[in-house]
Amino acid sequence: MADDDVATRAPESDAKEPSMMSSEDTPAQKGASMGEHCVTDRPSPLGDQQPSGEISKIADVEVYITKPSDYPHLPSKLLLFLSSGTGIHSKNNQLQADKYASEGFLVVMPDQFAGDPAPNSATDPNADDQNPSMIEKVKMGFATTAKSFMVDMWLARQTPEKVLPVLRKVVEGAKEEFADAVANGGGIYAVGYCFGGKYVCLLAAALPDSAAHGQAPPKDEEAGMAKAEPLIKAGALAHGTLITTEDLEAIKSPISMACVENDQLFPDDVRTAGQTYLEENKVKHEVKVYSGVPHGFAVVGEYEDPKIQEAQKEAFKQMVEWLKSY
């Protein structure tokens, strides 16, 4: 297991009213399950650069597909890209997927939300106004509270029972459509950010076949179906949300995690308990902890702090190298 790496430290922010969503970068308030960067895009640092992939469909599920420039003349490997709540139409998510394509992966980013991305998924509305008036601050406060409520309601709809069947359909469809890439890689790889991080864990787990299809597991485990093999060969995730100790203890495929220190969206105690289990059970894994960076830092987005910019590059390198090693 890799030793935890330390990046940079950023100012902390005050906690606010408990909600499943945090409006601050880091640390998130107690009990939060989603951060602002899970549901809102930052301005792109790449200016007018446009995504190079296209929106298509696999097994009747909308997907963003981006390919290496030399594919199919040179072999590729299939990578499932699981996004934050901003979904497949987010320019930043598409540009992030393109980065993996430039590293030789054929990338499929499915609409895991079935046309229901996080509320107000758009460029950060506060980015252009750093000094709002008092009245504007009050308005923003009401808007933030309303948005938090909407995100909480949205999260209640985005359950494994709903999301896993969508991912299963895409995996099975991609195996047929891109059989050459699956064969070349000896399986399917997966990468996930924020919300998508949890589902990388689930796809890397030996879940009952019923669970992969979104069905509730049988109450009597002995009467239940045999556990299936993981759906991915290897996975990597950055600043995951909603991840539980049980999710980590079910992992069987090699996995790399880029984590944020003191991130209550992925609490240190959950992470360390999971690390201990993976270590004791000899599951191949890598965990790097970045200090002082905001939750969401690893996704394409503009940051003025050069230390955060460097951490973003390092996290991408970490994840790409892990996937390529398998």
C-alpha positions, -999 to 999 in steps of 0.1 A, spaced: 0 0 0 13 34 -9 20 59 19 -4 88 22 10 118 3 5 154 15 -2 183 -8 -11 218 2 -31 235 29 -60 260 21 -80 282 45 -109 265 63 -145 277 62 -171 279 88 -197 252 91 -233 260 82 -267 245 88 -266 207 85 -276 195 50 -266 167 27 -248 193 6 -219 217 14 -217 251 -1 -181 254 9 -149 239 -6 -134 223 24 -139 212 50 -176 204 45 -201 208 73 -210 179 95 -233 154 79 -228 166 43 -229 140 15 -223 163 -15 -202 194 -20 -207 224 -42 -182 210 -67 -202 178 -69 -231 197 -84 -216 229 -100 -189 233 -126 -161 258 -120 -150 279 -150 -127 260 -173 -90 268 -173 -88 257 -209 -105 287 -223 -123 281 -256 -111 245 -259 -140 223 -268 -146 186 -259 -134 162 -286 -160 134 -280 -196 130 -289 -229 122 -273 -243 89 -283 -262 59 -269 -253 25 -256 -281 1 -247 -305 30 -249 -285 49 -223 -271 83 -233 -233 84 -231 -204 107 -239 -177 88 -259 -142 101 -265 -115 81 -282 -77 83 -287 -68 101 -319 -51 70 -333 -80 46 -325 -88 21 -340 -55 20 -359 -38 13 -326 -54 -7 -298 -70 9 -268 -85 0 -235 -121 7 -224 -125 31 -195 -159 38 -178 -159 74 -166 -184 80 -137 -189 117 -131 -200 140 -103 -236 152 -101 -231 176 -130 -234 147 -154 -224 139 -190 -233 173 -205 -209 192 -182 -181 206 -203 -156 201 -175 -165 164 -172 -162 160 -210 -128 177 -210 -117 155 -181 -128 124 -200 -109 137 -230 -77 138 -209 -80 100 -204 -86 95 -241 -53 114 -248 -36 88 -225 -48 60 -248 -82 50 -233 -115 47 -251 -137 65 -227 -174 60 -221 -191 83 -197 -227 71 -191 -256 92 -180 -259 74 -146 -286 98 -136 -310 88 -164 -315 124 -175 -318 137 -140 -285 155 -131 -280 175 -99 -301 206 -97 -286 238 -112 -257 219 -128 -239 248 -144 -209 271 -141 -203 283 -106 -228 312 -102 -206 330 -77 -175 330 -98 -181 364 -113 -192 382 -82 -167 381 -54 -180 411 -35 -218 409 -33 -238 435 -15 -256 428 18 -289 424 0 -273 401 -26 -258 381 3 -292 376 18 -306 365 -16 -277 342 -21 -284 327 14 -320 319 5 -309 305 -29 -282 283 -12 -308 270 13 -332 262 -15 -305 246 -36 -294 225 -7 -329 212 -2 -332 205 -39 -299 186 -39 -311 166 -8 -342 156 -27 -321 147 -58 -298 125 -38 -328 106 -24 -336 96 -59 -300 86 -68 -297 52 -51 -277 21 -60 -310 4 -68 -315 31 -96 -279 37 -107 -264 2 -108 -288 -12 -134 -280 18 -157 -243 11 -153 -248 -26 -158 -266 -20 -191 -238 3 -203 -211 -22 -193 -229 -50 -212 -235 -28 -242 -199 -15 -243 -186 -51 -242 -203 -57 -275 -197 -23 -292 -161 -20 -282 -152 -57 -279 -117 -50 -293 -109 -25 -265 -123 -48 -238 -102 -77 -251 -71 -55 -254 -74 -45 -218 -85 -79 -205 -116 -62 -191 -131 -28 -183 -115 -1 -163 -133 26 -144 -126 60 -129 -150 81 -108 -152 116 -93 -174 127 -63 -207 108 -68 -191 85 -93 -164 75 -69 -189 54 -48 -199 35 -79 -163 27 -89 -162 10 -55 -194 -9 -61 -183 -20 -96 -150 -32 -81 -169 -53 -55 -181 -89 -56 -217 -79 -52 -246 -104 -54 -258 -105 -90 -292 -92 -78 -275 -61 -64 -258 -53 -97 -292 -53 -113 -306 -29 -86 -325 -55 -67 -325 -56 -29 -303 -84 -15 -322 -114 1 -327 -112 38 -314 -147 43 -278 -146 30 -276 -184 28 -306 -184 5 -292 -156 -16 -276 -159 -49 -238 -164 -52 -217 -133 -54 -207 -123 -89 -172 -112 -100 -164 -75 -100 -175 -58 -132 -142 -39 -136 -106 -50 -138 -93 -20 -119 -105 14 -108 -95 48 -96 -115 75 -78 -110 111 -66 -128 127 -36 -156 102 -35 -189 110 -18 -214 87 0 -188 60 3 -193 37 34 -169 14 52 -191 -15 38 -184 -2 2 -147 -3 8 -148 -37 25 -165 -52 -5 -138 -42 -30 -120 -70 -48 -105 -53 -78 -73 -31 -76 -83 4 -67 -66 38 -63 -80 67 -43 -71 104 -44 -86 118 -12 -89 152 5 -76 155 41 -104 163 66 -130 158 39 -163 151 57 -178 141 24 -154 111 27 -145 111 64 -110 101 75 -123 74 98 -143 57 69 -112 59 47 -88 46 73 -111 17 82 -114 8 46 -76 10 41 -71 -13 71 -95 -39 56 -79 -37 21 -45 -41 36 -54 -70 59 -72 -88 30 -44 -82 5 -65 -63 -19 -43 -42 -42 -48 -6 -35 -33 29 -33 -44 58 -12 -30 94 -15 -43 121 7 -40 157 -5 -40 184 22 -56 218 19 -73 212 -15 -110 216 -20 -134 187 -25 -137 185 -63 -101 197 -69 -92 168 -93 -118 177 -119 -110 202 -147 -117 236 -132 -99 269 -128 -80 275 -96 -58 306 -89 -37 288 -63 -8 272 -81 -5 246 -53 -41 234 -60 -32 234 -97 -2 212 -90 -23 188 -68 -48 185 -97 -21 174 -120 -7 150 -95 -40 134 -89 -46 128 -126 -11 113 -129 -18 91 -99 -50 77 -114 -37 73 -150 -6 55 -139 -26 31 -116 -50 22 -144 -21 17 -169 -3 -6 -145 -32 -31 -148 
